[in-house]
Amino acid sequence: MVAVETEAWSSSELVIAKQAFQAAYEREIAALVAEVRQRVEQVSQIEEIWILHDFLSARRHQMDGKYDDDLTALLFTFAGLVKEGWLRLEDLQGLSADKLSKIKALTRM
């Protein structure tokens, strides 16, 4: 397992991290909106509305947990977002080589 202790973040790294975090969030939101639009078009019965409601509730819970900007877990968060395709390593350019290597290693786990 990769050891990830609390990292020091420079002010420029914090700006990069915030921008990357926001980019991933916006990508996932755009995909969710497209999926919801598609699902809404298929709704024809009240039961399908409740299924959509349950889907949205679950997704909200999932996203609220995923987009945690706690600095002690940010490398793990970024690795997860890269693995899911919402974030690209290029979005993280400017972070220290050490942080980038840890994120890359975590994406392989």
Secondary structure as GFF3:
##gff-version 3
##sequence-region A 1 109
A	DSSP	alpha_helix	11	41	.	.	.	ID=ss1
A	DSSP	alpha_helix	46	66	.	.	.	ID=ss2
A	DSSP	alpha_helix	74	84	.	.	.	ID=ss3
A	DSSP	three_ten_helix	89	92	.	.	.	ID=ss4
A	DSSP	alpha_helix	97	107	.	.	.	ID=ss5
###
